[in-house]
Amino acid sequence: MRLKKTQAGVSVQSALPWEAEHLLSLAAQGREWVPLSSIGEQGQVLGEINSQTYEIRLRKGVEVVDRQVVVLSPPEVPRR
């Protein structure tokens, strides 16, 4: 998935067909927000995407570059 920066914030520029199908499946299961991570060895969770509206919410302090590639992440497990 590729994100783009706009004056209003960050939005989805493009998604692969399997990503759209996966988000649709998660929405049907009731999973509204899905984590998004950067790619590479340091794959950090950057924020989350709404599985129905594709709204993006970035974590506090996270900046993305225009046309940044991100991946859908498995749900985070709370740490004790």
PyMOL Python script that loads the backbone (N, CA, C, O; Angstrom):
from pymol import cmd

cmd.read_pdbstr("""\
ATOM      1  N   MET A   1       0.855  -1.157   0.000  1.00  0.00           N
ATOM      2  CA  MET A   1       0.000   0.000   0.000  1.00  0.00           C
ATOM      3  C   MET A   1       0.905   1.226   0.000  1.00  0.00           C
ATOM      4  O   MET A   1       1.967   1.233   0.623  1.00  0.00           O
ATOM      5  N   ARG A   2       0.475   2.238  -0.695  1.00  0.00           N
ATOM      6  CA  ARG A   2       1.252   3.470  -0.776  1.00  0.00           C
ATOM      7  C   ARG A   2       0.410   4.611  -0.226  1.00  0.00           C
ATOM      8  O   ARG A   2      -0.761   4.767  -0.572  1.00  0.00           O
ATOM      9  N   LEU A   3       1.037   5.407   0.641  1.00  0.00           N
ATOM     10  CA  LEU A   3       0.359   6.553   1.244  1.00  0.00           C
ATOM     11  C   LEU A   3       0.804   7.840   0.569  1.00  0.00           C
ATOM     12  O   LEU A   3       1.918   7.922   0.051  1.00  0.00           O
ATOM     13  N   LYS A   4      -0.060   8.839   0.574  1.00  0.00           N
ATOM     14  CA  LYS A   4       0.324  10.153   0.056  1.00  0.00           C
ATOM     15  C   LYS A   4       0.005  11.205   1.102  1.00  0.00           C
ATOM     16  O   LYS A   4      -0.946  11.071   1.871  1.00  0.00           O
ATOM     17  N   LYS A   5       0.813  12.247   1.116  1.00  0.00           N
ATOM     18  CA  LYS A   5       0.584  13.366   2.023  1.00  0.00           C
ATOM     19  C   LYS A   5      -0.264  14.399   1.306  1.00  0.00           C
ATOM     20  O   LYS A   5      -0.047  14.702   0.132  1.00  0.00           O
ATOM     21  N   THR A   6      -1.235  14.933   2.034  1.00  0.00           N
ATOM     22  CA  THR A   6      -2.076  16.004   1.510  1.00  0.00           C
ATOM     23  C   THR A   6      -2.117  17.108   2.557  1.00  0.00           C
ATOM     24  O   THR A   6      -1.593  16.943   3.659  1.00  0.00           O
ATOM     25  N   GLN A   7      -2.731  18.218   2.219  1.00  0.00           N
ATOM     26  CA  GLN A   7      -2.864  19.293   3.195  1.00  0.00           C
ATOM     27  C   GLN A   7      -3.708  18.858   4.382  1.00  0.00           C
ATOM     28  O   GLN A   7      -3.523  19.349   5.495  1.00  0.00           O
ATOM     29  N   ALA A   8      -4.638  17.934   4.146  1.00  0.00           N
ATOM     30  CA  ALA A   8      -5.520  17.459   5.213  1.00  0.00           C
ATOM     31  C   ALA A   8      -4.886  16.355   6.058  1.00  0.00           C
ATOM     32  O   ALA A   8      -5.415  16.008   7.113  1.00  0.00           O
ATOM     33  N   GLY A   9      -3.770  15.805   5.612  1.00  0.00           N
ATOM     34  CA  GLY A   9      -3.124  14.724   6.361  1.00  0.00           C
ATOM     35  C   GLY A   9      -2.542  13.685   5.440  1.00  0.00           C
ATOM     36  O   GLY A   9      -1.858  14.010   4.469  1.00  0.00           O
ATOM     37  N   VAL A  10      -2.817  12.420   5.749  1.00  0.00           N
ATOM     38  CA  VAL A  10      -2.280  11.301   4.977  1.00  0.00           C
ATOM     39  C   VAL A  10      -3.448  10.452   4.499  1.00  0.00           C
ATOM     40  O   VAL A  10      -4.395  10.204   5.245  1.00  0.00           O
ATOM     41  N   SER A  11      -3.371  10.006   3.238  1.00  0.00           N
ATOM     42  CA  SER A  11      -4.417   9.143   2.694  1.00  0.00           C
ATOM     43  C   SER A  11      -3.779   8.046   1.849  1.00  0.00           C
ATOM     44  O   SER A  11      -2.583   8.077   1.562  1.00  0.00           O
ATOM     45  N   VAL A  12      -4.596   7.086   1.461  1.00  0.00           N
ATOM     46  CA  VAL A  12      -4.120   5.980   0.631  1.00  0.00           C
ATOM     47  C   VAL A  12      -4.049   6.453  -0.810  1.00  0.00           C
ATOM     48  O   VAL A  12      -5.034   6.939  -1.365  1.00  0.00           O
ATOM     49  N   GLN A  13      -2.872   6.307  -1.413  1.00  0.00           N
ATOM     50  CA  GLN A  13      -2.713   6.640  -2.825  1.00  0.00           C
ATOM     51  C   GLN A  13      -3.072   5.431  -3.680  1.00  0.00           C
ATOM     52  O   GLN A  13      -3.764   5.559  -4.690  1.00  0.00           O
ATOM     53  N   SER A  14      -2.593   4.245  -3.264  1.00  0.00           N
ATOM     54  CA  SER A  14      -2.896   3.029  -4.001  1.00  0.00           C
ATOM     55  C   SER A  14      -2.797   1.824  -3.079  1.00  0.00           C
ATOM     56  O   SER A  14      -2.038   1.817  -2.110  1.00  0.00           O
ATOM     57  N   ALA A  15      -3.575   0.818  -3.404  1.00  0.00           N
ATOM     58  CA  ALA A  15      -3.558  -0.441  -2.659  1.00  0.00           C
ATOM     59  C   ALA A  15      -3.604  -1.580  -3.665  1.00  0.00           C
ATOM     60  O   ALA A  15      -4.286  -1.500  -4.687  1.00  0.00           O
ATOM     61  N   LEU A  16      -2.873  -2.629  -3.362  1.00  0.00           N
ATOM     62  CA  LEU A  16      -2.907  -3.807  -4.218  1.00  0.00           C
ATOM     63  C   LEU A  16      -4.245  -4.515  -4.045  1.00  0.00           C
ATOM     64  O   LEU A  16      -4.870  -4.399  -2.991  1.00  0.00           O
ATOM     65  N   PRO A  17      -4.695  -5.247  -5.065  1.00  0.00           N
ATOM     66  CA  PRO A  17      -5.992  -5.927  -4.949  1.00  0.00           C
ATOM     67  C   PRO A  17      -6.106  -6.819  -3.712  1.00  0.00           C
ATOM     68  O   PRO A  17      -7.157  -6.849  -3.072  1.00  0.00           O
ATOM     69  N   TRP A  18      -5.043  -7.544  -3.368  1.00  0.00           N
ATOM     70  CA  TRP A  18      -5.135  -8.426  -2.193  1.00  0.00           C
ATOM     71  C   TRP A  18      -5.264  -7.624  -0.902  1.00  0.00           C
ATOM     72  O   TRP A  18      -5.887  -8.088   0.054  1.00  0.00           O
ATOM     73  N   GLU A  19      -4.680  -6.417  -0.864  1.00  0.00           N
ATOM     74  CA  GLU A  19      -4.803  -5.579   0.331  1.00  0.00           C
ATOM     75  C   GLU A  19      -6.247  -5.109   0.506  1.00  0.00           C
ATOM     76  O   GLU A  19      -6.789  -5.129   1.612  1.00  0.00           O
ATOM     77  N   ALA A  20      -6.854  -4.691  -0.591  1.00  0.00           N
ATOM     78  CA  ALA A  20      -8.256  -4.252  -0.534  1.00  0.00           C
ATOM     79  C   ALA A  20      -9.157  -5.409  -0.116  1.00  0.00           C
ATOM     80  O   ALA A  20     -10.068  -5.221   0.690  1.00  0.00           O
ATOM     81  N   GLU A  21      -8.913  -6.609  -0.659  1.00  0.00           N
ATOM     82  CA  GLU A  21      -9.709  -7.780  -0.285  1.00  0.00           C
ATOM     83  C   GLU A  21      -9.508  -8.134   1.183  1.00  0.00           C
ATOM     84  O   GLU A  21     -10.462  -8.487   1.876  1.00  0.00           O
ATOM     85  N   HIS A  22      -8.275  -8.041   1.653  1.00  0.00           N
ATOM     86  CA  HIS A  22      -7.978  -8.352   3.049  1.00  0.00           C
ATOM     87  C   HIS A  22      -8.680  -7.360   3.985  1.00  0.00           C
ATOM     88  O   HIS A  22      -9.261  -7.768   4.991  1.00  0.00           O
ATOM     89  N   LEU A  23      -8.631  -6.080   3.667  1.00  0.00           N
ATOM     90  CA  LEU A  23      -9.317  -5.078   4.482  1.00  0.00           C
ATOM     91  C   LEU A  23     -10.824  -5.308   4.482  1.00  0.00           C
ATOM     92  O   LEU A  23     -11.477  -5.156   5.514  1.00  0.00           O
ATOM     93  N   LEU A  24     -11.371  -5.669   3.340  1.00  0.00           N
ATOM     94  CA  LEU A  24     -12.800  -5.962   3.244  1.00  0.00           C
ATOM     95  C   LEU A  24     -13.154  -7.156   4.132  1.00  0.00           C
ATOM     96  O   LEU A  24     -14.176  -7.140   4.818  1.00  0.00           O
ATOM     97  N   SER A  25     -12.317  -8.182   4.118  1.00  0.00           N
ATOM     98  CA  SER A  25     -12.521  -9.365   4.954  1.00  0.00           C
ATOM     99  C   SER A  25     -12.462  -9.006   6.437  1.00  0.00           C
ATOM    100  O   SER A  25     -13.281  -9.477   7.226  1.00  0.00           O
ATOM    101  N   LEU A  26     -11.489  -8.171   6.813  1.00  0.00           N
ATOM    102  CA  LEU A  26     -11.360  -7.755   8.211  1.00  0.00           C
ATOM    103  C   LEU A  26     -12.560  -6.916   8.643  1.00  0.00           C
ATOM    104  O   LEU A  26     -13.034  -7.043   9.772  1.00  0.00           O
ATOM    105  N   ALA A  27     -13.047  -6.066   7.751  1.00  0.00           N
ATOM    106  CA  ALA A  27     -14.227  -5.254   8.059  1.00  0.00           C
ATOM    107  C   ALA A  27     -15.431  -6.160   8.309  1.00  0.00           C
ATOM    108  O   ALA A  27     -16.222  -5.900   9.216  1.00  0.00           O
ATOM    109  N   ALA A  28     -15.576  -7.216   7.518  1.00  0.00           N
ATOM    110  CA  ALA A  28     -16.687  -8.154   7.694  1.00  0.00           C
ATOM    111  C   ALA A  28     -16.582  -8.897   9.023  1.00  0.00           C
ATOM    112  O   ALA A  28     -17.592  -9.322   9.584  1.00  0.00           O
ATOM    113  N   GLN A  29     -15.349  -9.053   9.528  1.00  0.00           N
ATOM    114  CA  GLN A  29     -15.124  -9.720  10.816  1.00  0.00           C
ATOM    115  C   GLN A  29     -15.264  -8.753  11.992  1.00  0.00           C
ATOM    116  O   GLN A  29     -15.176  -9.156  13.152  1.00  0.00           O
ATOM    117  N   GLY A  30     -15.482  -7.485  11.682  1.00  0.00           N
ATOM    118  CA  GLY A  30     -15.642  -6.492  12.735  1.00  0.00           C
ATOM    119  C   GLY A  30     -14.345  -5.837  13.178  1.00  0.00           C
ATOM    120  O   GLY A  30     -14.341  -5.098  14.162  1.00  0.00           O
ATOM    121  N   ARG A  31     -13.250  -6.086  12.483  1.00  0.00           N
ATOM    122  CA  ARG A  31     -11.977  -5.426  12.807  1.00  0.00           C
ATOM    123  C   ARG A  31     -11.944  -4.090  12.094  1.00  0.00           C
ATOM    124  O   ARG A  31     -11.702  -4.025  10.889  1.00  0.00           O
ATOM    125  N   GLU A  32     -12.185  -3.032  12.838  1.00  0.00           N
ATOM    126  CA  GLU A  32     -12.298  -1.703  12.235  1.00  0.00           C
ATOM    127  C   GLU A  32     -10.934  -1.093  11.910  1.00  0.00           C
ATOM    128  O   GLU A  32     -10.754  -0.552  10.819  1.00  0.00           O
ATOM    129  N   TRP A  33      -9.968  -1.169  12.835  1.00  0.00           N
ATOM    130  CA  TRP A  33      -8.667  -0.537  12.636  1.00  0.00           C
ATOM    131  C   TRP A  33      -7.575  -1.599  12.531  1.00  0.00           C
ATOM    132  O   TRP A  33      -7.489  -2.506  13.358  1.00  0.00           O
ATOM    133  N   VAL A  34      -6.740  -1.466  11.497  1.00  0.00           N
ATOM    134  CA  VAL A  34      -5.683  -2.433  11.209  1.00  0.00           C
ATOM    135  C   VAL A  34      -4.344  -1.695  11.249  1.00  0.00           C
ATOM    136  O   VAL A  34      -4.205  -0.649  10.614  1.00  0.00           O
ATOM    137  N   PRO A  35      -3.353  -2.218  11.981  1.00  0.00           N
ATOM    138  CA  PRO A  35      -2.050  -1.561  12.049  1.00  0.00           C
ATOM    139  C   PRO A  35      -1.357  -1.504  10.683  1.00  0.00           C
ATOM    140  O   PRO A  35      -1.495  -2.406   9.857  1.00  0.00           O
ATOM    141  N   LEU A  36      -0.611  -0.422  10.471  1.00  0.00           N
ATOM    142  CA  LEU A  36       0.224  -0.235   9.283  1.00  0.00           C
ATOM    143  C   LEU A  36       1.674  -0.113   9.739  1.00  0.00           C
ATOM    144  O   LEU A  36       1.968   0.580  10.714  1.00  0.00           O
ATOM    145  N   SER A  37       2.577  -0.787   9.034  1.00  0.00           N
ATOM    146  CA  SER A  37       3.991  -0.751   9.405  1.00  0.00           C
ATOM    147  C   SER A  37       4.846  -0.306   8.235  1.00  0.00           C
ATOM    148  O   SER A  37       4.466  -0.427   7.070  1.00  0.00           O
ATOM    149  N   SER A  38       6.023   0.218   8.586  1.00  0.00           N
ATOM    150  CA  SER A  38       7.017   0.509   7.570  1.00  0.00           C
ATOM    151  C   SER A  38       7.601  -0.823   7.110  1.00  0.00           C
ATOM    152  O   SER A  38       7.433  -1.843   7.778  1.00  0.00           O
ATOM    153  N   ILE A  39       8.279  -0.812   5.986  1.00  0.00           N
ATOM    154  CA  ILE A  39       8.862  -2.050   5.480  1.00  0.00           C
ATOM    155  C   ILE A  39      10.352  -2.091   5.815  1.00  0.00           C
ATOM    156  O   ILE A  39      10.956  -1.068   6.139  1.00  0.00           O
ATOM    157  N   GLY A  40      10.919  -3.262   5.734  1.00  0.00           N
ATOM    158  CA  GLY A  40      12.338  -3.426   6.011  1.00  0.00           C
ATOM    159  C   GLY A  40      12.579  -4.033   7.378  1.00  0.00           C
ATOM    160  O   GLY A  40      11.646  -4.412   8.086  1.00  0.00           O
ATOM    161  N   GLU A  41      13.840  -4.115   7.729  1.00  0.00           N
ATOM    162  CA  GLU A  41      14.247  -4.750   8.979  1.00  0.00           C
ATOM    163  C   GLU A  41      13.665  -4.059  10.203  1.00  0.00           C
ATOM    164  O   GLU A  41      13.324  -4.720  11.185  1.00  0.00           O
ATOM    165  N   GLN A  42      13.551  -2.759  10.156  1.00  0.00           N
ATOM    166  CA  GLN A  42      13.065  -1.996  11.302  1.00  0.00           C
ATOM    167  C   GLN A  42      11.565  -1.787  11.251  1.00  0.00           C
ATOM    168  O   GLN A  42      11.066  -0.823  11.833  1.00  0.00           O
ATOM    169  N   GLY A  43      10.830  -2.651  10.578  1.00  0.00           N
ATOM    170  CA  GLY A  43       9.390  -2.493  10.414  1.00  0.00           C
ATOM    171  C   GLY A  43       8.680  -2.034  11.672  1.00  0.00           C
ATOM    172  O   GLY A  43       8.369  -2.838  12.551  1.00  0.00           O
ATOM    173  N   GLN A  44       8.430  -0.753  11.753  1.00  0.00           N
ATOM    174  CA  GLN A  44       7.769  -0.156  12.907  1.00  0.00           C
ATOM    175  C   GLN A  44       6.307   0.094  12.584  1.00  0.00           C
ATOM    176  O   GLN A  44       5.968   0.431  11.449  1.00  0.00           O
ATOM    177  N   VAL A  45       5.436  -0.069  13.578  1.00  0.00           N
ATOM    178  CA  VAL A  45       4.040   0.295  13.390  1.00  0.00           C
ATOM    179  C   VAL A  45       3.970   1.820  13.350  1.00  0.00           C
ATOM    180  O   VAL A  45       4.366   2.502  14.295  1.00  0.00           O
ATOM    181  N   LEU A  46       3.461   2.333  12.239  1.00  0.00           N
ATOM    182  CA  LEU A  46       3.381   3.781  12.031  1.00  0.00           C
ATOM    183  C   LEU A  46       2.033   4.354  12.446  1.00  0.00           C
ATOM    184  O   LEU A  46       1.926   5.521  12.823  1.00  0.00           O
ATOM    185  N   GLY A  47       1.017   3.519  12.370  1.00  0.00           N
ATOM    186  CA  GLY A  47      -0.338   3.968  12.664  1.00  0.00           C
ATOM    187  C   GLY A  47      -1.305   2.868  12.309  1.00  0.00           C
ATOM    188  O   GLY A  47      -0.995   1.683  12.430  1.00  0.00           O
ATOM    189  N   GLU A  48      -2.494   3.274  11.864  1.00  0.00           N
ATOM    190  CA  GLU A  48      -3.508   2.292  11.518  1.00  0.00           C
ATOM    191  C   GLU A  48      -4.414   2.829  10.429  1.00  0.00           C
ATOM    192  O   GLU A  48      -4.505   4.034  10.192  1.00  0.00           O
ATOM    193  N   ILE A  49      -5.092   1.874   9.764  1.00  0.00           N
ATOM    194  CA  ILE A  49      -6.017   2.212   8.685  1.00  0.00           C
ATOM    195  C   ILE A  49      -7.385   1.650   9.032  1.00  0.00           C
ATOM    196  O   ILE A  49      -7.498   0.546   9.564  1.00  0.00           O
ATOM    197  N   ASN A  50      -8.417   2.414   8.728  1.00  0.00           N
ATOM    198  CA  ASN A  50      -9.774   1.944   8.941  1.00  0.00           C
ATOM    199  C   ASN A  50     -10.121   0.989   7.800  1.00  0.00           C
ATOM    200  O   ASN A  50     -10.000   1.347   6.628  1.00  0.00           O
ATOM    201  N   SER A  51     -10.549  -0.220   8.142  1.00  0.00           N
ATOM    202  CA  SER A  51     -10.807  -1.246   7.137  1.00  0.00           C
ATOM    203  C   SER A  51     -11.996  -0.936   6.238  1.00  0.00           C
ATOM    204  O   SER A  51     -12.145  -1.557   5.186  1.00  0.00           O
ATOM    205  N   GLN A  52     -12.845   0.013   6.628  1.00  0.00           N
ATOM    206  CA  GLN A  52     -14.004   0.361   5.802  1.00  0.00           C
ATOM    207  C   GLN A  52     -13.805   1.661   5.034  1.00  0.00           C
ATOM    208  O   GLN A  52     -14.140   1.744   3.852  1.00  0.00           O
ATOM    209  N   THR A  53     -13.262   2.672   5.699  1.00  0.00           N
ATOM    210  CA  THR A  53     -13.171   4.001   5.085  1.00  0.00           C
ATOM    211  C   THR A  53     -11.786   4.324   4.529  1.00  0.00           C
ATOM    212  O   THR A  53     -11.629   5.274   3.762  1.00  0.00           O
ATOM    213  N   TYR A  54     -10.777   3.532   4.915  1.00  0.00           N
ATOM    214  CA  TYR A  54      -9.368   3.759   4.546  1.00  0.00           C
ATOM    215  C   TYR A  54      -8.793   5.022   5.190  1.00  0.00           C
ATOM    216  O   TYR A  54      -7.751   5.521   4.763  1.00  0.00           O
ATOM    217  N   GLU A  55      -9.472   5.536   6.216  1.00  0.00           N
ATOM    218  CA  GLU A  55      -8.919   6.663   6.970  1.00  0.00           C
ATOM    219  C   GLU A  55      -7.619   6.209   7.629  1.00  0.00           C
ATOM    220  O   GLU A  55      -7.526   5.083   8.119  1.00  0.00           O
ATOM    221  N   ILE A  56      -6.620   7.083   7.638  1.00  0.00           N
ATOM    222  CA  ILE A  56      -5.319   6.778   8.234  1.00  0.00           C
ATOM    223  C   ILE A  56      -5.162   7.566   9.522  1.00  0.00           C
ATOM    224  O   ILE A  56      -5.417   8.769   9.555  1.00  0.00           O
ATOM    225  N   ARG A  57      -4.738   6.885  10.591  1.00  0.00           N
ATOM    226  CA  ARG A  57      -4.376   7.544  11.846  1.00  0.00           C
ATOM    227  C   ARG A  57      -2.936   7.165  12.148  1.00  0.00           C
ATOM    228  O   ARG A  57      -2.615   5.995  12.355  1.00  0.00           O
ATOM    229  N   LEU A  58      -2.074   8.176  12.170  1.00  0.00           N
ATOM    230  CA  LEU A  58      -0.664   7.936  12.489  1.00  0.00           C
ATOM    231  C   LEU A  58      -0.456   8.022  13.989  1.00  0.00           C
ATOM    232  O   LEU A  58      -1.174   8.732  14.694  1.00  0.00           O
ATOM    233  N   ARG A  59       0.538   7.288  14.465  1.00  0.00           N
ATOM    234  CA  ARG A  59       0.907   7.391  15.873  1.00  0.00           C
ATOM    235  C   ARG A  59       1.522   8.756  16.135  1.00  0.00           C
ATOM    236  O   ARG A  59       2.064   9.392  15.231  1.00  0.00           O
ATOM    237  N   LYS A  60       1.430   9.192  17.371  1.00  0.00           N
ATOM    238  CA  LYS A  60       1.981  10.483  17.762  1.00  0.00           C
ATOM    239  C   LYS A  60       3.469  10.529  17.424  1.00  0.00           C
ATOM    240  O   LYS A  60       4.220   9.607  17.743  1.00  0.00           O
ATOM    241  N   GLY A  61       3.882  11.618  16.771  1.00  0.00           N
ATOM    242  CA  GLY A  61       5.285  11.823  16.425  1.00  0.00           C
ATOM    243  C   GLY A  61       5.739  11.153  15.142  1.00  0.00           C
ATOM    244  O   GLY A  61       6.886  11.334  14.733  1.00  0.00           O
ATOM    245  N   VAL A  62       4.867  10.381  14.491  1.00  0.00           N
ATOM    246  CA  VAL A  62       5.234   9.686  13.251  1.00  0.00           C
ATOM    247  C   VAL A  62       5.015  10.608  12.062  1.00  0.00           C
ATOM    248  O   VAL A  62       3.962  11.232  11.930  1.00  0.00           O
ATOM    249  N   GLU A  63       6.002  10.683  11.217  1.00  0.00           N
ATOM    250  CA  GLU A  63       5.903  11.423   9.954  1.00  0.00           C
ATOM    251  C   GLU A  63       6.106  10.429   8.820  1.00  0.00           C
ATOM    252  O   GLU A  63       6.954   9.543   8.921  1.00  0.00           O
ATOM    253  N   VAL A  64       5.355  10.561   7.763  1.00  0.00           N
ATOM    254  CA  VAL A  64       5.563   9.738   6.578  1.00  0.00           C
ATOM    255  C   VAL A  64       5.964  10.644   5.428  1.00  0.00           C
ATOM    256  O   VAL A  64       5.616  11.824   5.391  1.00  0.00           O
ATOM    257  N   VAL A  65       6.701  10.068   4.494  1.00  0.00           N
ATOM    258  CA  VAL A  65       7.074  10.820   3.303  1.00  0.00           C
ATOM    259  C   VAL A  65       5.994  10.602   2.252  1.00  0.00           C
ATOM    260  O   VAL A  65       5.243   9.629   2.319  1.00  0.00           O
ATOM    261  N   ASP A  66       5.919  11.502   1.287  1.00  0.00           N
ATOM    262  CA  ASP A  66       4.936  11.374   0.228  1.00  0.00           C
ATOM    263  C   ASP A  66       5.204  10.097  -0.558  1.00  0.00           C
ATOM    264  O   ASP A  66       6.349   9.803  -0.900  1.00  0.00           O
ATOM    265  N   ARG A  67       4.175   9.358  -0.837  1.00  0.00           N
ATOM    266  CA  ARG A  67       4.203   8.098  -1.577  1.00  0.00           C
ATOM    267  C   ARG A  67       4.985   7.008  -0.835  1.00  0.00           C
ATOM    268  O   ARG A  67       5.641   6.173  -1.459  1.00  0.00           O
ATOM    269  N   GLN A  68       4.910   7.022   0.491  1.00  0.00           N
ATOM    270  CA  GLN A  68       5.593   6.017   1.303  1.00  0.00           C
ATOM    271  C   GLN A  68       4.866   4.677   1.204  1.00  0.00           C
ATOM    272  O   GLN A  68       3.638   4.615   1.249  1.00  0.00           O
ATOM    273  N   VAL A  69       5.650   3.609   1.068  1.00  0.00           N
ATOM    274  CA  VAL A  69       5.098   2.258   1.021  1.00  0.00           C
ATOM    275  C   VAL A  69       4.993   1.720   2.441  1.00  0.00           C
ATOM    276  O   VAL A  69       5.937   1.816   3.225  1.00  0.00           O
ATOM    277  N   VAL A  70       3.834   1.154   2.764  1.00  0.00           N
ATOM    278  CA  VAL A  70       3.583   0.551   4.072  1.00  0.00           C
ATOM    279  C   VAL A  70       2.937  -0.809   3.857  1.00  0.00           C
ATOM    280  O   VAL A  70       2.466  -1.122   2.763  1.00  0.00           O
ATOM    281  N   VAL A  71       2.922  -1.614   4.920  1.00  0.00           N
ATOM    282  CA  VAL A  71       2.287  -2.926   4.844  1.00  0.00           C
ATOM    283  C   VAL A  71       1.266  -3.063   5.957  1.00  0.00           C
ATOM    284  O   VAL A  71       1.388  -2.436   7.009  1.00  0.00           O
ATOM    285  N   LEU A  72       0.255  -3.892   5.715  1.00  0.00           N
ATOM    286  CA  LEU A  72      -0.708  -4.216   6.753  1.00  0.00           C
ATOM    287  C   LEU A  72      -0.005  -5.106   7.763  1.00  0.00           C
ATOM    288  O   LEU A  72       0.755  -5.997   7.384  1.00  0.00           O
ATOM    289  N   SER A  73      -0.250  -4.876   9.035  1.00  0.00           N
ATOM    290  CA  SER A  73       0.422  -5.605  10.098  1.00  0.00           C
ATOM    291  C   SER A  73      -0.568  -6.461  10.859  1.00  0.00           C
ATOM    292  O   SER A  73      -1.763  -6.166  10.889  1.00  0.00           O
ATOM    293  N   PRO A  74      -0.063  -7.535  11.481  1.00  0.00           N
ATOM    294  CA  PRO A  74      -0.948  -8.294  12.369  1.00  0.00           C
ATOM    295  C   PRO A  74      -1.291  -7.441  13.582  1.00  0.00           C
ATOM    296  O   PRO A  74      -0.571  -6.489  13.884  1.00  0.00           O
ATOM    297  N   PRO A  75      -2.369  -7.761  14.280  1.00  0.00           N
ATOM    298  CA  PRO A  75      -2.722  -6.972  15.467  1.00  0.00           C
ATOM    299  C   PRO A  75      -1.608  -7.031  16.504  1.00  0.00           C
ATOM    300  O   PRO A  75      -0.942  -8.054  16.664  1.00  0.00           O
ATOM    301  N   GLU A  76      -1.420  -5.924  17.198  1.00  0.00           N
ATOM    302  CA  GLU A  76      -0.397  -5.873  18.242  1.00  0.00           C
ATOM    303  C   GLU A  76      -0.907  -6.582  19.493  1.00  0.00           C
ATOM    304  O   GLU A  76      -2.084  -6.486  19.843  1.00  0.00           O
ATOM    305  N   VAL A  77      -0.014  -7.283  20.150  1.00  0.00           N
ATOM    306  CA  VAL A  77      -0.343  -7.958  21.397  1.00  0.00           C
ATOM    307  C   VAL A  77       0.124  -7.053  22.536  1.00  0.00           C
ATOM    308  O   VAL A  77       1.292  -6.665  22.579  1.00  0.00           O
ATOM    309  N   PRO A  78      -0.772  -6.715  23.453  1.00  0.00           N
ATOM    310  CA  PRO A  78      -0.350  -5.848  24.569  1.00  0.00           C
ATOM    311  C   PRO A  78       0.792  -6.489  25.357  1.00  0.00           C
ATOM    312  O   PRO A  78       0.778  -7.690  25.624  1.00  0.00           O
ATOM    313  N   ARG A  79       1.773  -5.678  25.723  1.00  0.00           N
ATOM    314  CA  ARG A  79       2.907  -6.154  26.510  1.00  0.00           C
ATOM    315  C   ARG A  79       2.619  -5.978  27.978  1.00  0.00           C
ATOM    316  O   ARG A  79       1.938  -5.033  28.378  1.00  0.00           O
ATOM    317  N   ARG A  80       3.143  -6.901  28.795  1.00  0.00           N
ATOM    318  CA  ARG A  80       2.934  -6.823  30.235  1.00  0.00           C
ATOM    319  C   ARG A  80       4.161  -6.314  30.923  1.00  0.00           C
ATOM    320  O   ARG A  80       4.171  -6.180  32.147  1.00  0.00           O
TER     321      ARG A  80
END
""", "prot")
cmd.dss("prot")
cmd.show_as("cartoon", "prot")
cmd.util.cbc("prot")
cmd.orient("prot")
